[in-house]
Amino acid sequence: MLLSLRRRSATKYVEFYQNIGALVIRFSKEVKGDLCKRCINKHFWSLTLTTLFLGWWGMISLIVTPFFLLNNIFRYLGALSLQPPTPGAVGVTAELTDDVIEKLKPFTNDLLQLLQAGKPIEQAAPLFATKAGVTPQHVALYFQVLQHLANKK
């Protein structure tokens, strides 16, 4: 398993919708969440263009499509002020490889206790990094994965 987080960037909460009409049925898709500028651009153009060209074919789709298009456009315009990440910006530049994960596994329970206590990882990362033989960025990335998994439950 190889996870990487190259840099941190500003994010904004957006909701984009896609509609594909097929006469008597319709297919919809949505992307919701705090996204960076690059991801916002990617999802906006993909979902909006698909809806623009394939969203009109059906009775319900004929009504829904303009609302989806307007929603996507307004949300995209609201996110235009979001700053893109600057090249070389300070942030996490670590890769979570199988080797790093194996080194951090013995500390998973301790990290989960920090997560449950709502404590920031920044203070504890150097200590865990020294114990595990990895960098503090690796610990922070592993902690983010644990947070993500805990939020899915």
N, C-alpha and C positions, 0 to 999 in steps of 0.2 A: 504494500500500500504506500503510495507516494503522494503526499499532500504538500502543496507549497503555497505560501503566501508571500508574494514578492514585495508588496508595499501597502501601506495604509493610505486610504484616501477618504475624502469627505463623502458622506452618503446622504441620501434623501429618500424618504418614504414615498413610493409611487405605486400605483395600481394600473396596469395595462391589461386590456382585454382584446381577445381575438374572436371573431365569429366567421364561420364558414357555413353558408346556407346550402342546403341540398333538397330543395323543393318541399318535402314534407318533414324533414328533420334538420337539425342544425348541430354543428359541432362548435364548442366554445373552449377557450383556453384563457388562462389568466396568469399574470406574473405580479406578485405583490411582495413588497418588502423594502428594506433600506438598501438601495443600490448605489454604486458609484456611478460617475458620469459615463464611463465607458459601457457599463452594463445597461444603463438607462437608454443610451443611444441604440445599442444592439437590440434590446427587447422592443423599444418603441418602433423602430423601422420594420423589424420582422413581423410583429403582430399587427401593426397598423396597415402595412402594405398588403398583407394577406387578407385582412378584413376589407380593405378598399376594393380589391379585385374579386374576392370570392365570397364576400359577405352578403350579397344582395339576393341570392337565389332561394327564395322561399317567402311565405307570407309573414311569418314571425321575424325572419331575418331581415326582411325589408324594413321593418319597424325598429328592430334592435340595432342594426348596423350604424345608423347615423349617431346614436347615443354612444356606442363604443368608440367610434371615430372621434367624436367631440371630447369624450373623456380622455382618450389617449393624447390628443393634441394639447388640451389644457394642462394635463399633468406634465407633459414634456416641456411645454413653455415655462411652467413653474420650476422646472429643474434646470433650465438653461443657465441660471446664475451659479450653479454648483461648479466649484473650481476643479479642474482635472488635476491628477497627481503630477507634481513636478518631477522631472527626471532627476534621479539621485536623491529623492526625498528620504528623510530618515524614517525608518519603519522596520517592520519585521522582514528580514531577508534570510530566512532559514527554510530548509526543507525537512519535512517530517518523513524520514525514511523508515524502513522496517527496523534497521539497526538502532536508530534513535528511539523508536517506540519501545523496543525491547529494553533499552536502558532506562526508560522512564516508567515502564509498567510497575516496578516495585513501589513507586511513589504515588500511584493512582489514588489510593485511599486517602492519603494526606492531601493531595490536590483537590479531591472531591470534598473534603472537609472545609477547605478554604472556599470552595465554590458555594457550599451550603451556608457558610458563615457570611457570604457576600463580601469577602475581603479581596482587594486587588492583588493580582498575581505579581505585579511589578516589584513589590518588596521582597517576596519570597523566591522569585525566579533565580536570582544568583545563588542562593543557598542550595536549592534543588539541582541547579545546573552543576554545581561543584560536586555534589554527592553522586549524581548520575553520570558525570563525565561528558556533558553536553553543554551547549551554550544557553544563556538565559532566553534567547530568542526561541530556541527549541522548546523550552519549558512553556513559554508564553503561547506558542502555537499549539502545543499539546493540550494546554489548559483551555484554549478556544475550542478545540475539538470536543473536549469533555463538556464544555458549556453547551455546545450545539447538540450533543447527544442527550444531555439532561433536559434541554428545552423540547426535544422531540417526544419525550415520555409524557 
